[in-house]
């Protein structure tokens, strides 16, 4: 039972998103700008990059990924977007029109209202839309807050996902889950809520399969003031809900290469880190080929929610493709597209945090967290995270959601993959649901054991 309990803790809070500053937006010149990036990188659609020509991608991806290609572990297929892969213009412009000077940073690093010094009940649009990246010493944490709020655009939503353990010899095991989230910031759904408890979000993760851990569920409350998360876990084997500590979020579970804080690149408290903006650079985004050609289309249902109607083919990893020479965890059917990135650095304030320095590559147009690089406390390079997105189109909105996460531990030569599109190993469709009608009452400790009933 203890083994299953630890195993299921791994999946809790692994699933999440991110976003932008004033330089991003809907881009009417996207074709020309994309072509300029191809010319800058001396690449073109159709190029195949492997161990014989790996130098072509030098400096365009993190150093550990260069090594993957150089050693023949991964082959990169270069492609282009066939549409403007940006957020919708209304969202990008809202912060510029309404939020300039409206928000500032509390002494603890959290967002507060400039006029009152209070933690906001509701924020919509980027709270820091006009960051001076060169002169503002707080540019790094402001970019991170901007990215965090983009996570709330889906309002009340559900996303199914699986977590796979993949070793040097191939696939090892898998867990199937549902992830539910109630966002208070970033969505019009909760504008009139009042948010009396000062919540940033509530989330629940429920294990669906395999049978021996099915029904295990976790509930998290996160507040806007940066206080420690309130975390509860329902354990079906004993039919009890237990209060857990939200402090040890950087600890791995059951041999997995994920931590709780790794969801969509960063799921930790932004105020718990010391942030630094490093630079802007050109690099390569890893993404499913389908997602370079198509939006993930959402259809509105009778109760107002939006549900994915596009069956997005999942990215196949090496163990799924017969005769493949790449490693079992390589994202074989993904493609790589030139993009502009912001590079920011984070160092934990807590000396007991289980990582040292972290570096994030944020897509400039969307602030999607594409790569996360991690060093251990001693300063030795440790893990590489890659987060493949999909562009969701629902009504006039364009948002980003996870397609696949890949985490590789450089020390153990082991990987963990999180999938959230296509069909999972159990044959289940992984379709997102966005703007679900108000179900706040379901996010309670008393109802935690009823999510699968």
C-alpha positions as CSV (number, residue, x, y, z in Angstrom):
1,X,0.0,0.0,0.0
2,X,2.9,2.3,0.8
3,X,4.4,1.7,-2.6
4,X,1.2,2.5,-4.4
5,X,0.7,5.6,-2.2
6,X,4.1,6.9,-3.1
7,X,3.6,6.0,-6.8
8,X,0.4,7.9,-7.0
9,X,1.9,11.0,-5.3
10,X,4.1,11.3,-8.3
11,X,1.2,12.2,-10.6
12,X,-0.2,14.9,-8.4
13,X,0.3,18.4,-9.8
14,X,2.4,17.3,-12.8
15,X,0.0,18.8,-15.3
16,X,0.0,22.5,-16.2
17,X,0.6,25.5,-18.7
18,X,2.2,29.1,-19.2
19,X,2.6,32.7,-21.2
20,X,3.9,36.7,-22.5
21,X,5.3,40.3,-22.3
22,X,4.6,43.4,-24.3
23,X,6.6,42.2,-27.3
24,X,4.4,39.3,-28.1
25,X,1.0,39.4,-29.8
26,X,-1.0,38.4,-32.8
27,X,1.4,38.8,-35.7
28,X,0.1,39.8,-39.1
29,X,3.7,39.4,-40.5
30,X,4.2,35.9,-39.0
31,X,5.1,34.3,-42.3
32,X,7.8,36.9,-43.1
33,X,9.1,36.8,-39.5
34,X,9.2,33.0,-39.5
35,X,11.1,33.0,-42.8
36,X,13.6,35.5,-41.2
37,X,14.3,32.9,-38.4
38,X,15.0,30.2,-41.0
39,X,17.5,32.5,-42.7
40,X,19.0,33.4,-39.4
41,X,19.5,29.7,-38.4
42,X,20.5,28.6,-41.8
43,X,17.8,25.9,-41.6
44,X,14.8,25.0,-43.8
45,X,11.7,22.9,-43.5
46,X,12.5,19.3,-44.4
47,X,16.0,19.4,-42.9
48,X,16.9,16.3,-40.9
49,X,19.5,16.8,-38.2
50,X,21.4,13.8,-36.8
51,X,24.8,12.8,-35.5
52,X,26.5,13.6,-38.9
53,X,25.4,17.2,-39.0
54,X,24.5,18.0,-35.4
55,X,26.5,21.3,-35.6
56,X,23.6,22.8,-37.5
57,X,21.6,23.0,-34.3
58,X,24.4,24.1,-32.0
59,X,23.2,26.9,-29.7
60,X,19.6,26.5,-30.9
61,X,18.6,24.0,-28.1
62,X,20.0,23.3,-24.6
63,X,23.5,21.8,-24.5
64,X,22.3,18.5,-23.2
65,X,19.9,18.1,-26.2
66,X,22.8,19.0,-28.6
67,X,24.6,16.0,-27.0
68,X,21.5,13.8,-27.6
69,X,21.7,14.5,-31.4
70,X,25.5,14.3,-31.5
71,X,25.4,10.8,-30.0
72,X,22.5,9.6,-32.2
73,X,20.0,9.3,-29.4
74,X,17.6,11.8,-31.0
75,X,17.0,12.9,-34.7
76,X,15.5,16.3,-35.3
77,X,13.1,17.0,-38.2
78,X,12.9,20.7,-39.0
79,X,9.5,22.1,-39.9
80,X,7.5,25.4,-40.0
81,X,4.2,26.6,-38.7
82,X,1.4,26.9,-41.2
83,X,-0.5,29.5,-39.2
84,X,0.2,32.3,-36.7
85,X,1.2,30.4,-33.6
86,X,0.4,33.2,-31.2
87,X,-2.2,33.8,-28.5
88,X,-5.4,35.7,-29.6
89,X,-5.0,39.5,-30.0
90,X,-7.7,40.3,-27.4
91,X,-5.7,38.6,-24.6
92,X,-2.3,40.0,-25.7
93,X,-3.7,43.6,-25.8
94,X,-5.8,43.5,-22.6
95,X,-2.9,43.9,-20.3
96,X,-1.4,46.8,-22.3
97,X,-4.8,48.6,-22.3
98,X,-5.8,48.0,-18.7
99,X,-3.0,46.8,-16.5
100,X,-0.1,49.3,-17.0
101,X,1.0,50.4,-13.6
102,X,-2.0,48.6,-11.9
103,X,0.1,45.9,-10.2
104,X,3.5,45.7,-8.5
105,X,5.4,43.2,-6.4
106,X,5.0,42.6,-2.7
107,X,8.2,42.3,-0.6
108,X,7.7,38.5,-0.8
109,X,7.6,38.6,-4.6
110,X,3.8,38.1,-5.1
111,X,1.5,40.3,-7.2
112,X,-0.3,43.1,-5.4
113,X,-2.4,46.1,-6.4
114,X,-0.3,49.3,-6.7
115,X,-3.0,51.5,-5.3
116,X,-3.9,49.5,-2.2
117,X,-1.0,47.1,-1.6
118,X,-3.5,44.3,-1.3
119,X,-3.4,40.9,-3.0
120,X,-5.9,41.1,-5.9
121,X,-9.1,39.0,-5.9
122,X,-9.1,38.8,-9.7
123,X,-6.5,39.5,-12.4
124,X,-7.1,39.4,-16.1
125,X,-4.5,40.0,-18.8
126,X,-0.8,40.2,-18.1
127,X,-0.2,42.0,-14.8
128,X,3.1,43.3,-16.1
129,X,2.5,44.1,-19.8
130,X,5.4,46.5,-20.4
131,X,8.5,45.1,-18.7
132,X,11.8,46.9,-19.4
133,X,13.8,43.7,-19.9
134,X,17.2,45.5,-20.0
135,X,16.8,47.8,-17.0
136,X,14.2,46.3,-14.6
137,X,16.0,44.1,-12.1
138,X,12.7,42.3,-11.4
139,X,12.1,41.4,-15.1
140,X,12.6,37.7,-14.5
141,X,10.0,37.3,-11.8
142,X,7.5,39.6,-13.7
143,X,7.9,37.4,-16.8
144,X,7.2,34.4,-14.6
145,X,4.1,36.0,-13.2
146,X,2.9,36.8,-16.7
147,X,3.4,33.2,-17.7
148,X,1.6,31.9,-14.6
149,X,-1.6,33.9,-15.2
150,X,-1.9,32.5,-18.7
151,X,-2.5,29.2,-17.0
152,X,-5.9,30.6,-15.9
153,X,-7.3,31.3,-19.3
154,X,-9.0,27.9,-19.5
155,X,-11.2,28.9,-16.5
156,X,-12.6,25.7,-14.9
157,X,-11.3,22.9,-17.0
158,X,-10.4,19.1,-17.1
159,X,-7.5,17.5,-18.9
160,X,-6.8,13.8,-18.9
161,X,-3.1,12.6,-19.0
162,X,-0.8,9.7,-18.5
163,X,2.6,9.4,-16.9
164,X,5.0,6.8,-18.4
165,X,8.3,5.6,-17.0
166,X,10.8,4.9,-19.7
167,X,14.3,3.4,-19.1
168,X,17.3,2.6,-21.3
169,X,15.6,-0.7,-22.3
170,X,12.2,0.8,-23.0
171,X,8.8,1.3,-21.5
172,X,8.4,0.3,-17.8
173,X,5.0,1.3,-16.4
174,X,2.1,3.9,-16.7
175,X,-0.6,5.6,-14.7
176,X,-3.7,7.2,-16.3
177,X,-5.3,10.3,-14.6
178,X,-7.7,13.1,-14.8
179,X,-6.7,16.6,-13.9
180,X,-9.3,19.2,-12.8
181,X,-8.6,22.9,-12.1
182,X,-10.6,25.9,-10.9
183,X,-8.8,29.1,-11.8
184,X,-9.6,32.4,-10.1
185,X,-7.2,34.6,-12.1
186,X,-6.9,34.8,-15.9
187,X,-10.5,34.0,-16.8
188,X,-13.7,35.9,-17.2
189,X,-15.5,33.0,-15.6
190,X,-14.6,34.1,-12.1
191,X,-14.7,37.9,-12.5
192,X,-17.8,38.3,-10.2
193,X,-16.8,35.4,-7.9
194,X,-15.6,37.7,-5.1
195,X,-12.8,35.2,-4.2
196,X,-13.3,35.8,-0.4
197,X,-10.7,33.2,0.4
198,X,-8.0,34.8,-1.7
199,X,-7.5,31.8,-3.9
200,X,-5.2,31.6,-7.0
201,X,-6.5,28.2,-8.0
202,X,-7.9,24.9,-6.7
203,X,-6.9,21.6,-8.4
204,X,-7.6,17.9,-8.1
205,X,-5.8,15.0,-9.7
206,X,-7.5,11.7,-9.8
207,X,-6.0,8.3,-10.7
208,X,-8.1,6.3,-13.2
209,X,-5.8,3.3,-13.9
210,X,-4.3,0.8,-13.1
211,X,-6.8,-0.7,-10.8
212,X,-4.6,-1.1,-7.8
213,X,-4.2,2.7,-7.5
214,X,-7.4,3.9,-9.2
215,X,-9.5,6.3,-7.1
216,X,-6.5,7.9,-5.4
217,X,-7.1,11.6,-5.5
218,X,-5.3,14.8,-4.5
219,X,-6.8,18.2,-3.8
220,X,-4.6,21.4,-3.6
221,X,-5.6,24.9,-2.6
222,X,-3.2,27.7,-3.6
223,X,-3.6,31.3,-2.3
224,X,-2.6,34.6,-3.9
225,X,-0.4,35.6,-0.9
226,X,2.2,32.8,-1.6
227,X,1.5,30.9,1.6
228,X,2.1,27.2,1.7
229,X,-0.3,25.1,-0.3
230,X,-3.1,23.2,1.5
231,X,-2.8,19.6,0.2
232,X,-5.1,16.7,0.9
233,X,-4.9,13.1,-0.5
234,X,-7.7,10.5,-0.5
235,X,-6.4,6.9,-0.3
236,X,-9.0,4.4,-1.4
237,X,-7.3,1.5,0.2
238,X,-8.1,2.9,3.7
239,X,-11.0,5.1,2.6
240,X,-9.5,8.1,4.3
241,X,-8.4,11.6,3.4
242,X,-5.1,12.8,4.8
243,X,-3.6,16.3,5.1
244,X,-0.1,16.4,3.5
245,X,2.7,18.9,3.6
246,X,2.9,21.2,0.6
247,X,6.5,22.0,1.4
248,X,8.5,19.2,-0.2
249,X,7.4,19.9,-3.7
250,X,10.8,19.3,-5.2
251,X,11.1,15.6,-4.1
252,X,10.9,12.9,-6.7
253,X,8.6,9.8,-6.3
254,X,9.1,6.1,-7.1
255,X,12.0,6.5,-9.5
256,X,10.2,9.1,-11.6
257,X,12.1,12.0,-13.1
258,X,9.3,14.5,-12.3
259,X,8.7,16.5,-9.2
260,X,5.5,18.3,-8.2
261,X,7.0,21.6,-9.2
262,X,7.8,20.5,-12.7
263,X,4.3,20.6,-14.2
264,X,4.4,22.4,-17.5
265,X,7.9,23.6,-16.6
266,X,7.0,25.4,-13.4
267,X,4.2,24.7,-10.9
268,X,5.9,26.0,-7.9
269,X,5.4,29.2,-6.0
270,X,7.0,31.9,-8.2
271,X,7.7,34.0,-5.1
272,X,9.8,31.1,-3.6
273,X,12.5,31.7,-6.2
274,X,15.1,34.4,-7.0
275,X,14.5,35.2,-10.6
276,X,16.8,36.8,-13.2
277,X,16.2,37.7,-16.8
278,X,19.2,36.5,-18.9
279,X,18.7,37.2,-22.6
280,X,16.6,36.8,-25.7
281,X,17.7,34.2,-28.2
282,X,16.7,32.2,-31.3
283,X,16.2,28.5,-30.8
284,X,14.0,25.5,-31.8
285,X,10.6,24.6,-30.4
286,X,9.8,20.9,-30.2
287,X,6.2,20.2,-31.1
288,X,3.9,17.6,-32.8
289,X,3.9,17.9,-36.6
290,X,0.1,18.0,-36.5
291,X,0.2,21.0,-34.2
292,X,2.4,23.0,-36.7
293,X,-0.3,22.6,-39.3
294,X,-3.6,22.8,-37.3
295,X,-5.2,24.3,-34.2
296,X,-6.7,21.9,-31.7
297,X,-10.3,22.9,-32.4
298,X,-12.8,23.1,-29.5
299,X,-16.6,22.7,-29.9
300,X,-19.0,24.4,-27.5
301,X,-21.5,22.2,-25.8
302,X,-25.1,22.9,-24.6
303,X,-23.9,23.8,-21.1
304,X,-21.4,26.3,-22.4
305,X,-18.2,24.3,-21.9
306,X,-15.8,23.8,-24.8
307,X,-14.5,20.3,-25.6
308,X,-11.8,19.3,-28.0
309,X,-13.2,17.9,-31.2
310,X,-9.8,17.5,-33.0
311,X,-8.2,14.1,-32.5
312,X,-4.6,15.3,-32.1
313,X,-2.1,12.5,-32.9
314,X,0.1,12.0,-29.9
315,X,3.9,12.2,-30.3
316,X,5.4,8.7,-30.5
317,X,8.5,8.0,-28.5
318,X,11.3,5.6,-29.6
319,X,9.9,2.5,-27.8
320,X,6.6,2.8,-29.8
321,X,8.2,2.8,-33.3
322,X,9.5,-0.6,-34.5
323,X,13.0,-0.6,-36.0
324,X,13.8,2.8,-34.5
325,X,17.5,3.6,-33.9
326,X,16.7,6.5,-31.5
327,X,16.5,5.9,-27.7
328,X,13.2,4.7,-26.2
329,X,12.3,8.1,-24.8
330,X,13.2,10.1,-28.0
331,X,10.2,12.2,-29.3
332,X,10.5,10.5,-32.7
333,X,7.5,11.9,-34.5
334,X,7.9,15.5,-33.2
335,X,9.3,18.3,-35.3
336,X,11.4,21.4,-34.5
337,X,10.5,24.9,-35.5
338,X,12.6,28.1,-35.1
339,X,11.2,30.6,-32.5
340,X,12.4,33.4,-30.3
341,X,12.8,32.7,-26.6
342,X,13.3,34.6,-23.4
343,X,15.8,32.9,-21.1
344,X,15.2,33.3,-17.4
345,X,17.0,31.8,-14.4
346,X,15.6,30.8,-11.0
347,X,17.4,29.9,-7.8
348,X,15.5,28.6,-4.7
349,X,15.3,30.7,-1.6
350,X,14.9,27.6,0.5
351,X,18.3,25.9,1.1
352,X,16.6,22.6,1.4
353,X,15.0,22.7,-2.0
354,X,16.0,19.6,-4.0
355,X,17.5,21.6,-6.9
356,X,20.0,24.3,-7.4
357,X,19.8,26.6,-10.4
358,X,17.0,26.2,-13.0
359,X,16.9,27.8,-16.4
360,X,13.7,28.3,-18.4
361,X,13.4,28.9,-22.2
362,X,10.0,30.8,-22.6
363,X,8.5,31.1,-26.1
364,X,8.5,34.9,-26.7
365,X,5.1,34.9,-28.4
366,X,3.2,32.9,-25.8
367,X,5.5,32.5,-22.8
368,X,5.0,28.8,-23.1
369,X,7.8,27.1,-21.0
370,X,9.5,25.1,-23.7
371,X,12.6,23.9,-21.8
372,X,13.6,23.6,-18.2
373,X,17.2,22.9,-17.3
374,X,18.1,21.8,-13.8
375,X,21.3,21.6,-11.8
376,X,21.7,19.9,-8.4
377,X,22.6,21.7,-5.2
378,X,26.3,21.0,-5.8
379,X,26.1,22.8,-9.2
380,X,26.3,19.7,-11.4
381,X,24.0,19.4,-14.4
382,X,21.1,17.1,-13.6
383,X,17.9,17.0,-15.7
384,X,16.4,18.3,-19.0
385,X,12.7,19.0,-19.4
386,X,11.0,19.6,-22.7
387,X,7.3,20.7,-22.9
388,X,5.5,20.2,-26.2
389,X,2.3,22.4,-26.6
390,X,-0.7,22.5,-28.7
391,X,-2.7,25.7,-29.7
392,X,-6.3,25.4,-28.7
393,X,-8.9,27.4,-30.6
394,X,-12.3,28.0,-28.8
395,X,-14.5,30.8,-30.1
396,X,-12.2,33.8,-30.6
397,X,-9.7,32.5,-28.0
398,X,-6.4,30.9,-28.8
399,X,-4.6,29.3,-25.8
400,X,-1.9,26.8,-25.3
401,X,-2.2,23.4,-23.6
402,X,0.2,20.5,-23.0
403,X,0.6,17.9,-25.7
404,X,3.5,16.0,-24.1
405,X,6.2,16.5,-21.4
406,X,9.6,14.8,-21.5
407,X,11.9,14.7,-18.6
408,X,15.4,13.1,-18.8
409,X,17.7,12.5,-15.9
410,X,21.2,12.9,-17.1
411,X,22.7,11.0,-14.1
412,X,20.5,7.9,-14.3
413,X,19.8,7.7,-18.0
414,X,16.1,7.5,-17.3
415,X,13.1,9.4,-18.6
416,X,9.5,10.1,-17.7
417,X,6.9,11.1,-20.3
418,X,3.5,12.8,-19.6
419,X,1.0,12.6,-22.5
420,X,-2.1,14.7,-22.9
421,X,-3.2,14.2,-26.5
422,X,-4.1,11.4,-28.8
423,X,-5.0,8.0,-27.3
424,X,-3.2,6.8,-24.3
425,X,-1.8,3.2,-23.8
426,X,-5.2,2.2,-22.4
427,X,-6.9,3.3,-25.7
428,X,-8.6,6.3,-24.0
429,X,-9.0,9.6,-25.9
430,X,-7.3,12.5,-24.2
431,X,-9.6,15.4,-24.9
432,X,-9.5,18.7,-23.0
433,X,-12.6,20.4,-21.6
434,X,-12.5,24.2,-21.1
435,X,-14.8,26.7,-19.3
436,X,-16.8,24.0,-17.5
437,X,-19.8,25.4,-15.7
438,X,-19.2,26.4,-12.1
439,X,-18.4,23.3,-10.0
440,X,-16.7,24.9,-7.0
441,X,-18.5,22.7,-4.6
442,X,-16.8,19.7,-6.0
443,X,-13.3,21.0,-4.9
444,X,-13.9,20.2,-1.2
445,X,-12.1,17.9,1.2
446,X,-15.4,16.1,1.9
447,X,-16.0,15.2,-1.7
448,X,-12.4,14.2,-2.6
449,X,-13.2,10.5,-2.5
450,X,-16.2,10.9,-4.9
451,X,-14.4,12.2,-8.0
452,X,-14.4,8.7,-9.7
453,X,-17.9,7.7,-8.6
